[in-house]
Amino acid sequence: MLIGIDASRANEEQKTGVGWYAYFLICELKKHLSTLAPEHLSTLRVILYTNTPLRGELANLPEGWEERVLNWKLKRFWTQIRLSWEMLVNPPDVLFIPAHVFPIIHPQKTIMTIHDVAALKFPESYNWFEKWYTIWSARFALNHLWRVIAPSEFTKSELKKTKKQKNKKTPDNVFVVSHGYDERYCTKRNKAEIEHKLNQYHIEQPYLLSIGRLEHKKNTVKIIEAFNKIKFQVPSYKLQLVLVGQPGHGYHEVHQAIVDSPFKNDIITPGWVSEEDLPDLMQGAEVFVFPSLYEGFGMPILEAMASGVPVVASKGSGSASITTASQEVGGEACLYIDPLNVEDIANKILELLQNQELRKKEIELGLERVKNFGWEKCAGETFKILTPDSNNQSP
């Protein structure tokens, strides 16, 4: 049996959420497959398709794994032209697309992970081609691909709304497999290590931390407004706000909110931060703030809980403008807020800053909650979906 995996997003140097998902899943699949019985392992081969040579841990391939670099000079259409050609002339038995879109030419047994359908909820965040392409590919995948993986029950329900049913008896091909998190967040950093890293980014404790694109969808402006409210309410409190992430749609509003803030000197925007540095920044934070308006999963919530940092996150709502899997991920281990209510955001943050008993409780709940997630579990469940003998498995 030959399994092909698109590793192009996992191999990017500056990865974001879906890129890290692909990276950690592939790394854990390598470990998982090594535990198979010899008679099964000897009949299994895996090819990682990439547009540039694999780097780092991805390049460390065990027996039975192969790197296949599909060279392509253009910046676009690698998937639809170069990978499609490979599928035409050298198709694997099973093709897995963990963090991208499927090639037009693909094997019958093709599986794709659809992380969300944000383009339907926030079309203004995408250019016309991205919006059309992502929505079209999601609908095609649901109606035609062998199997689809969703990271949460919330995303699965969103996909069902998207799917255009041609036959009401069409079997459900969507499987839910939760993401894991980088275990480096579990490794306790000492105070000196954290302070050294914070100095590099000109960050001073205490501070609030948010990670994600600086954009409307991530609700960045409301984070800034809540920070302003806290500083006004407790003027003696020396507190910074650290917004980690690259500019996204609506960044001009974010920039203006920072410029207009009376506390702009306490708002730090380091941009993209490497995965090596993020655990230090997370563990040094007082509160992790995640009032996103849309999340297909919410991996940073897991990373914060694993770091022993209390979390303020969005709760579900009947509003069409607030759709998120945050509560599904965080369970009882987060304080949930109405992300459109600045006062609610500010008050919940203040509760965690001022009530040590509540803070301790939320941290303990988070450390317990995060045990339900992991890349090892994700890889095991994903492998069952990729292999033909799981045909009778119900989503």
N, C-alpha and C positions, 0 to 999 in steps of 0.2 A: 504494500500500500504506500502511495506517495501523497504526502500532504504538502501543499504549497501555502506559504504565508507571505502576505505583503508586509515587508519590514521597513518600507520607505519612511513612514512617519516616526517609527521607533528609532530610526537612525539619524534623525535630525539633531543638529547640535543644540539648538535652543528649543527644547520641547515644552509644550504646554500640556494641559490635562490629557487629551486623547493620545498624544505622543507618549506620555509616561505610561498610560494604560497599556499601550502596545509593547513598550519596552519591558516593563516588569512582567507582563504576561508571557512574552516570548522567553525571557530568562527563566521563569518558573516552569514553563513547559519543558525546557531542556532538563531540568531536575526531575520533573514528574515522569517523563518518558524513560529516564534512566532507571526508574524503580520497577518498570514492567518486567514480566517474566521473560527470560532469554528467548523463548520460542516466539513470543510476540514482538520483541524488540528487533529480532533478526529480519523480520518481514516488513519493518516500518522504516520509511525514509522521509526526511523533511527538507524542503528547499525554502530558503529565505530569499525572496525577491527584493532587490533594492536598486535604486538609481545611482547610488555612489557606494564605494566599498564600505563594508561594515566597520564600525569603530567600537572601541571599548569592549565591554562584556559581551556585546552582541557578536563580536568577531571570534569569540572563544567557543567554537562549535564542537560538540561531542561527536562520537562515531555515529554515522547514519544521517548527520546533518550536513547541508551543503549551502554555500553562499552563491547566489547567481546574480551578478551585477548586469543589469539591463541598461546599457549606456544610452543616453538620450541628451542631445545638445540643447533642446528647447527647454524653457522654464515651465511650460505647461504641456498637457496631453500625454505625459508619460504613462499614466494609467490607461487611457482610452486607446492609445496607439501602440506604444512599446509593450506594455504588459498584455494587451489584447493579442498582439502578434505572438507573444510567447505562449499564450493559452491556446492559440490556434495550432502552432507547430509542435509544442511540447507540453500538453496539458497534464496537470497532476490529477490524481483521483479525486482529491478534495482541495478546494481553494478557500482559504480563510482571509478575510479582509477585516482587520481589527480596528483600524483608525482612519479609514479613508472611504472612497467609493469604489464599487466594483467595476472591473473592465467590461466593456460592452460584449466582448467575446469572453466567455467564461465556461468552466465545466458545469455539468448538470448539478453536481453537488458543490455548490458555492454557499458559503456562510459569511454574513457580514454583521458586524456590531454597529447598531445605530444608537448613538449616544444620546441624542435628543432630536426634537423637531422644532428647535428654536426659530428657524426661519419662518415658520408659520405664525408663531406668536409675536416675533419681533422682526418683521420683514425689513424694517428700516435699517437694521444692523448689517444688512448684506447688500452687495450690489445686485443688479437684476439677474446676472448670470449665476452668481452663487446661490441666490434665493431659488431660482428656477431649478438649478441643477441638484441642490440638496433635497428639495421637496420631491422632484421627479424620481431621483435615485431611491429615496426612502419608499415611495409608493411602488416603484417597480420591484424593489427587493421584497416587500411584503407580499406582493402578488405573484412573483415569479421565482425568487431564489429558494433554494432548498430549505435553508434555515436562517433565522435572524436572531441575534442576541441583543437583549436590552439590559442596561445596568440596574434597572429598578422596576418595580411594579407600576410606579407612576409613569415611567417612559413607555412601558408596554401599553398602558391604558391610552396614552397619547397617540401611540402608533395605531391602535385599533380605530381611533377616530379618523386617522389619516387614510387608512386603507380603503380602497375602493373595491368592495366585494362584488365579484362577478357571479359568485355562486354562494348562497348562504351556507351551503354544506362544506365549503372549503375548509380543510383542517387548519387549526391554529399552528403556525410555524414559528412563533416567537417564544424564545426561552429567556428567562430572567437569570442573569448571573451577576452578582454584586462585585464591584471593584474591591481591590485591596488597598494597601497604603504602603509607603516606603518605610521600612522598619528602622531606618536611621532616626526617625522621629521618636522611637522608643528609647534610644540610647541617651542616657542622662548626661548632659553637658555640665561641666563645672562652671562656677561663676566666672572664673578668669577667661575661659574659652569663649563664653558668651560675650563678655565685655570686649574682648579683643575683636570679635567679629562685628559687634555693634559699632565700635569706633571706626571701622572701615567704611561703614555706611552713614556715619555722622548721626547715629541714633543714640538717644539717652533714655534710660529707664526713669520712671515707668512709661509705658506706651501701649496704645491699642494697635492691633495689627489686622489688616485685611489683605487678602491675596486674590487676585483676579484682574481681568482687564479693567482699565479705568474707563467706564462706559455706563450708558443708561441701563443696560440689561443687568449689570452687576450692582446698580443702585448706588454708585459711588458718591453722587451729590448728596444723597440722604445721609450717608456715613459722615461726610464733612459737616453737614448741618447739625447732626446729633453731637458731634465732637464740639462744635461751637457752643451748643446748649450746655453741655457738661462744664465747659470752661467758664461760662457765665455763671452757672449755678454754684460752682465751687472754685472761685477765683484763686484761692490759695493752693489749689492742687496742681502740681507741676506734672503735666501729662502731655505726651506727644501722640500723634497719629501717624502711623506708617502704612502707606498704600503701596503695596508691591504689585507691579504689573505694567504692561505696555498700554498705551492709549488705544481705545476702541471707539465704536460709534458713539457720538455724543461727547467726545472728550473736551470739546470747546466749552461745554457747560461745566465739566469737572474743573478745567483750568480756571474758568471764571470764578467758580465757587472758592477755589483756593486763593486766588488773587483778592477776592472780596472779604475773606475771613480775617477778623481782627487777630487771629492766632496763626496766621499763615507761616510764621517762622517756626511753629511747632508741628507743621505738617510736612512729613518727609516722603518723597516719591523717588525711590531708588531705581525704578524701572524694572526690567527683568532681572531676577536674582537666580543664581545657579542653584541646583538641587543640593549641592554640597553645603551651601550657606543657609538655606532656608530653615533647616532644623534649629540652628542657633537663634535665628530671628524669631522663630515660633516659640521656642522654650523661654525666651527672654520676655515675651509679651505678658501683659496683665490679663487681657481679654482678646479673644479672636472674634472679629465682627464679620458676619456673613449674611447681610440682608438682601441677598440676590432676588431678583424678580423672576428668574427662571433657572432651574437646575435639573438636568437629567439624572444627576446623581449627587455630586457634592463631595469630591474627594478631600478637599481641604478641611472639611469637618472632621474626618477621620484622623488626619494628620495633627490637628489641634488636640483632639482628645487623647491621641497616643502620646503627645508631648506633655500632657498634664496641664493643659490650658483650658479654662472654661470658655464656652461658646455661646454667642448670641446669634441666632439664625432665623430665617424667615419661616413663618408658619403657612400652611396651605390656606387658600382663600377661594371663595366663589368668584372672585374677580378675574376677568379674562386676562388682566395684566399681571397677575401673580400666580404662577404655576411652578411648583418646585417639589423635588423629592427630599428636601432637607429633613423633614420630620421622619421620613422612612429611614433615613441614614442615622440621624441623631437619636431617635427614640426618646427616652426620658432624660437623656444626658445633656440636653441643651436648654437654654432659656429661649423661647420663641417669641417673636415680635411681629407686629404688622409692619412690613417693610416700607409702607407709605406713610407711616406715622412717626415723625421725627421724635416726638416726645416719648413714645413707647420705646424706641430704640435707645434713646439717652437714658431713660429710667432703668431699663434692664441692665445696661452697662454699669450704671452707678450702683445697682444692687450688688453686682459681682465685685465691684471695687471696694464697697464699704461694708458689706456683710460677709465676714470671714467664715462664718458657719455655713452659709449658703455656698460660698466659693468652694470650700472644702468638699461639700456634698456633691456639687456639680463635677468637680475634678474626679472624684472617686467613681461617680456614675459613668463618666466618660472613659476612664481607664478600663472599666468592666465592659462597657458597650463595645469598645473597639475590638475586643476578643472575638466578636462574631464575624469579623472581616479579615481577609488576608489574601495575598496573591497565590499562596499554595492552594487554598480552597478554590479560588477563582480558576486557576489552571486545571485542577482536577475536574471541575464541573464543565469547563470549556472543552476539555479533551473528550469527554463523553459525548458532547454534541458534535464534535468534529468526526468521530469515528462511525463508520457505517453500522456497526453492531448496536448503536444506540437508536436505531430507527423506531423502535417501539416505545422509546422514552417520551413521556408526556411533558409538554412545556409547563 
